[in-house]
């Protein structure tokens, strides 16, 4: 029986880089979004607890499916096993959100 793949998703969210793991990742029916389901968090076999991983675990514990904007995605990798989920600051690095041209307002019909 084939082992179910695990995906590492790295994306920008409010000036921070999120790294999460999920079993299901696919293009959403909502235009411009990626869907992630079945979040995977590491085992608690260590005495040391990473506060950013705990924050992510609490943030995503009650979420069934997350819609992530495609322009926020930095990278998606298929991995053999999950690692530590983490949040880090995007400041000071070379990671930036993809620029989008401003949308012009639609003309009003009277």
HELIX and SHEET records of a PDB file:
HELIX    1   1 UNK A   51  UNK A   60  1                                  10    
HELIX    2   2 UNK A   70  UNK A   72  5                                   3    
SHEET    1   A 5 UNK A  65  UNK A  69  0                                        
SHEET    2   A 5 UNK A  33  UNK A  40 -1                                        
SHEET    3   A 5 UNK A  16  UNK A  27 -1                                        
SHEET    4   A 5 UNK A   6  UNK A  13 -1                                        
SHEET    5   A 5 UNK A  73  UNK A  79 -1                                        
SHEET    1   B 4 UNK A  65  UNK A  69  0                                        
SHEET    2   B 4 UNK A  33  UNK A  40 -1                                        
SHEET    3   B 4 UNK A  16  UNK A  27 -1                                        
SHEET    4   B 4 UNK A  86  UNK A  89 -1                                        
END                                                                             
